[in-house]
Amino acid sequence: MLNKNILVLGAGRSSAALISYLLQQAEQNSWRVTVGDVELKNAQAHVGRHPHGEAILFSIDNTETSTAAIAAADVVISLMPAHLHTKAAALCIRNRKHLITASYVSEEMKQFDSEAKQLGLLFLNECGLDPGIDHMSAMQVVDRIKEAGGQVTSFESFTGGLIAPDTDPENPWRYKFTWNPRNVVVAGQGTAKLLQDGKYRYIPYQQLFTRTTPVVVPGFGAFDGYANRDSLKYLETYRLQHIQTMVRGTLRNKGFCSAWNVLVQLGCCDESYIMENIGSMTHREFLQSFLPTNEPAEKIVAGLFNLKADGEELKRLVWSGLFSSEKIGLSEGSPARILEHILNKRWKLQPGDKDFIVMWHRFRYTLADKQKCVEAYLTATGTDEVQTAMAKTVGLPLGIAAKLLLQNRFRTVGVTIPVTSEFYTPILEELSLHGIVLQEQEVTY
């Protein structure tokens, strides 16, 4: 008899490694894995004919079927779009089920904390890659420094989903969509908040891609990091209230940010309005619509941003097809939606493509009146366009957490994230068996 049932909601691009891992665990533990998606074929593709798996048609907005699916589960893992997690959370509360997600804790999710605690339920969020492995690997080092009597004075952390060196070598961006394309296009909108040398800093969207941090990862070269969202809220979460510098951000290959900044400044990433006459518009006409004259777009863009005609920024924009006469292929859309559609023609992972994950932390601290610094990094390379490094590093922590939860390894309840040893020690230990390990080195500064 199958004595436990894990319900996975969503069978998109980040689910492959998670579902494979859970099916393996189900076989070893006599569990069942149910995978639900709004497209039944997506769930079926991942479950196949596995004797411990079942694929179902699932829509969170179909109250009757979604309630029945959650009621039949012991733990729910939501890979749905982040704004739907709270709908799953409400059903989990009603049916007394645990919930795990890889998404940031929203204000709406926090509202479930008190009731989840009363019911003895764990609502574990931010348990993917970023957020997730970044939290766990950072807190492992922070806690170790504190236990040795040290005091952390600065923490910087950047993570990026890129492409492997041997994938699409002609691609000057060194980037493709390995995560939700929409999230990539609108990333950074709003103001980034951070602490730098004891001073609060705020980086508005229009400055974000010009204020970057240089990062060098041994054996992998130079990257640029840009600040991501609100780093300040992690001062308390990481128990680093007296720190001088706190910044968390996104990592990109050198040159990406300066080229992407052109699209940001032009307004191509805006999704606050719908553009007109898209049905007949070409890529070039889309870009031209943001320019002040009808002179050749290359010339105007170069002049507006003081770019060299043969410079790297224009080279990236040209390679992306933004100056081509190809029809967009949409009937309507916001600038951000249209840009995503255009870029996806060149940025979609193709058969045989491999993605590449890079995570980098820098800790500065004092110990025995001496200034010290540790840099740590983690890398992972995908197997192909389906079994991606992104799917692996997002999915495995979720799967491991679900397994540990069903084995009664966690005592914490309520809405939380994995920043204590109770979570990070066993999850990181098992991740290391899959080759996901943080490499550390002490550096002088």
N, C-alpha and C positions, 0 to 999 in steps of 0.2 A: 504493500500500500504506500502511495506517495503521501508523505506526512506534512510537507510544507510546500507552499506555492508562492513563487516570486512573480510579480506582474511587472512587466516592462512596458511603459507607455511611450511609444514612438520608436520607429525602426528606420530612422534616417541615417545620414552619413556618419554619425558618431556612435552608432549602436553596434557595429559589427563585432568588435573585440569583446564588448560587454556581454552580448548574447552568447558568443562562443564560450566565454569563460563560465557563464552561469549554467549553460547546458552541460559542460564538463563537471561542474560541481554538483549539479542535479543528479547526474549519473552516479557519482560517488556517494551521495548522501540520501538517495531515494527521494529527491525533491522534484517539483514540477516547475517549469518555466513557461509562463504565458506571455506572449508578445502581442501587443495590440497596436494597430496603426490605422489612420484614416484611409490608407491604401492597403487593403488586405495583402496584395502581392508583395509589398515591402516586408511585411512580417513573415510571410511564407518563405521569402527568399533567404531569410536568416535562420529560420527554424528548420526548414527542410522537412525530412521525415524522422527527425530525432524522436526516439520513444519517450523522452522526458519533456518534450516541448509541444506547445500548441500555439498556432497563429490565429488571432481573432481580429475581426473588424472592430475598431474602437474609435469613438468620437466622444470627447469629454462632454460635449453639449447634448448628447443623447442620454438623458438622465437615467432612463431605465436600464440600458445596457451597461453604461459606465458604472452605475451603482452595483449592478450584479457582478461585474468583473472585479471591482475593488473589494466587495464583500467576500469574494471567494479567495482572496489573496491573504498572505501573512505580512508581506512587505511589498510596497509599491516603489518602483524606481521610475521617476518621470524624466523623460528626455524630450518632452513636448516643449514648444516655445515657452519662454520664461513666464509670459503673462498668463499662461494656463495653469501654472503650478498651484495657484491658490484654489482653483476649482477642484483640482485633485486633492488638495489638502483638506478642503471642506468635506469631501466624501470620505477621506481617510478618518477624519474626526468622527463623522457620523457612524462609520463602520468599525472604528477602533483598530486602525491599521497603521503601521509605521510607514514613513515616507522618506525617500532619499532622492536628492537632486544634485546636479552639478552647477546650478545657477546661484547667483548672488542672492542673499537674503533680502527680499523686498520688505517695505514697510507693511504691506498687506500680509506677508507670510509671518511677520513678527506677532501679528494679532492672534495667531493660533497658539502661541507659546504657553499661556496659562492653562488652556484647556488640554493641550497635549500633555502637559505635566500632570494634571489631575488624572488623566486616563492612563498614564504610564507609557506614553508613546514617544518615540524618537522621531523627530523631523530633522534629519541631517541634510544640510545644504552645503554648497561650495565644496563638494567632494569630487571634483573632476581633476582637470589639469591646472587651469588658471581661471577661476579660483579652485584650489584643491591641493594638488601636490606642492604648489608654491607655498601655501600655508604650512603644510605638514613638514616639508623639508626645512623651511625657515625656522619654525618653532623648535625643531629638534636641535638645531645649532644654537639658537638663542637660549634655550633651557640648559644646554650643556655649558655654555659660557657662564651663565649665572651660577650654576652648581659649582663651577671652579672658582667662584669668587669674583668673576669679572663683571663689568658694567658696560652694556652695549650703548654706544653713543650715536651710531649711524647705521641705518639699514636701507639698502637699495635693492630692488628686485624687478627684473624684467623677463618676460616670457614671450616667445614668438612661434607661430606656426608658419613655416617657410617651405621651400622645396629642396630636395637633396641636390648636391652638386652635380650629379650625373643626369638629373631630370631637366629637360628642355634647356639645354646649354645656351641657346640663342636668346633666351628670355632675359632682357636687361633688368627687369624688376627683381628677378630671383624670387618670384612670388606667384602663387596660384591660390584659388579658393580651397581651403581645407576645412573650413568652418562655415557657418551660415553666411552666405555672401552679403546679405542685407546688413548684418552686424558689422561686417568689414567696412562697407561703404559709409555707414553712418557713425563709425567709431570715433569717439572723442568729442562728440557734440555735447555741449554743456561746458562747464569749467572744471578743469583738473585742480585738485586741492592737495597741497603737500607741505612738508616741513623741511626747510633747508637751512643748515647752520643756525638753528635756533629761531628762524623767522618763518612765519607762515607765508606761503607763496600761492598765487592763484594764476593759472594759465588759461585764458579764454581760448575758445576753439580756433579763432583766427591766428593765434600764435603757436598753437600746440606743436605743429610739425616743423617749426623753426627753432624750438627750444628743446634740443635733444641731448641725451647723455651718451657719450662714446663708451662702448663696451667691447672688450677683447676677450674672446673665449679661446683658451689654449687649443691649438690644433684645428680651429675652425674659423679663425679670422676676426675681422672687425664688424661690428654692428652698431646700430643707433637705437636707443631706447627713448620712447616718449611717454610722458606721464599718463596714467589711466585713472579716470574717475576720481574718487575721493580716497586718497591715501590716509587722510587724517583719522578716519573712523577706526583704522587698524592700530592706532596708538594704544587704545585700551584693549582691543582684542588680542594683540600680541604682548600685552602687559609691558609696554615700553613707553609709559607716560612721560618719562624724564629724558627721552632721547633728543638729540639735536637735529637729526635728519631722518626723514621717513618718506620714501617715495616708492610706489609700485607702478609698473608700467608695461608697455608692449614693446617687443623687440622686432626690428626689421633690419634687413641687409642694408649696408651703406648705399646711400643714393635714393632709397625708396622714399624717404620722408620729404626730401626737397622736391621730387617730382609730384608726389601726392599733394603737397601743399599748393601747387598750381591749380589742381582740380578743386581743392577746398576754397581757395581765394576767388576763383571764378564763380562759385556757387553751384557746381555740379553735384555736390553731395547733399543738397537741400531736399527735404521731403515734405515741406510745409505747403506745397501747392502742386497742382496738376498743369502740365504744359499743354499748349495747343498744337494742333496739326501734326501730331507725332506720327500718324499713320503713313505719311508720305516723306517723312524726314530721314535724311542720311546721317551717318555718324558726324561728318564734317559740319553739317547744318546744325546739329545739336550743339556742338562746341561753339560754332559761330554765333549762336543765339545769345551767348553770354558775353560777346565781345562788342565794343562800341562802334565798329565800322564793318563794312563788307570786304575790306582788303583781305588778302590771303591770311588765313587763321594762324599759320605758323609764324608769319611776320609779326602779327599783332601780339600773340602770346609771348614771343621772344622779347618784344619791346616792353610789354607791361611788366614782365618779371625779370628784365635785364638778363636774359638767357642767351648763351651763344648759339648760333644757328646749328652748329655741330655738337652742341653740349649734351650731357647725359640726360637732362630733364626732357628735352624735346625728343631725344632718341627713345625714351620710354613711352612718351605719349604717341609717337608715330607707330612704334611697334604694337601698341594696344589697339590700333585701328581708329583712333579718334579723329584722324584727318582724312579718313577714307570716304569714298562715295557709296559705300554699302548702306542699304536701307537698314534702319534700326530693327524693324520687325515687331514693333509693339503698336497697339492702337491708342494707348494712353499711358500716362504715368508721370510721377514726380521726377525731378532731375535725378535724385538718388536712385530711383527704380530704373530709369533709363541707363544711367551710368553702369549700374550693376549688370544690366542685360548686355550692354556693349562689351564690358570687360569679361563677362563670362564666356564670350566666344573665344577668348585667348587664355583666360585664367582658369577654365574648368580642367580638373584633372583628367588626363587621357589614359587609356589602357597602358599599363606599364610604368606610369608616373609614380614617383615616390615622394612623399612629403617628409619634412624634417622639423623636429621640435628642438628648440633651444631655450633653456631656462638658466638664468644667471642671478646670483645673489652676491652682495658685498656687505660684510659686517665689519664695522670698526668698533673697537672696544678697548677699555683699559683693564689691565690685570697687573696687580702688584706695582702700581704706579708707572706702568709701561703702556705705550700706545701700540695696539696690535690691529691687524687686519686679516680677515679671511675672505677669500673669494671662492665661490662654489658654483658649479655648473652641472647641468644635466642635459643630455641629448638623446634623441630617439629618432630612428629612421623607419619609415613605413615599408611594408612588404610590396604593396601595389596600390592602385587607386581605390581599392575597397578596404583592405586591411591596412589602414593608414596609421601613422604614428599618432595622429590626433585622436583617432578612434581608440587606440590602445591606451594612451595616457589619460583620456577622459573616461573611458569605459572601465578599465581595470580597477581604479580606486572605488568606483561605484559598486562593482561586483564584489570586490573584497569586503567592503563595508556591509553589504547585504548578507554575505556569508557569515561574517563575524556576528552580526545582529541576530541571525537565526541560531547561532551557536551560543547565544546569551553571553557574549563577551563584553557588551557595553552596559554600563549602569546609568549613564546620563540619559535624561529624557527632556522633552521640550524641543523648541526650535534652537538649533545650535549649528556650529561649524567645527571641523576637525583640527582644533588648535591645542589640544591637550594630549598628553602622552597616552591616555586611554585609547585615543583614536590613531594618532600618528605612528606610534611604535609598531603595532601589528600590521598596519596597512603598508608602511614603508618597508617593513621586513619582507612582506610577501612581494611587493613590487620589485624588490632587488632580485628576487628569483626569476623575474621576467626581464632582467637586464635594465631596469629603470632605477638608476642609482645616482645620487649626488656625489660628484667628485669635488674634493676640497683641497685648497692650497693656501698656505699662509704667505702673505706678501708684505713687503715693507712700503711705507709711504711717508 
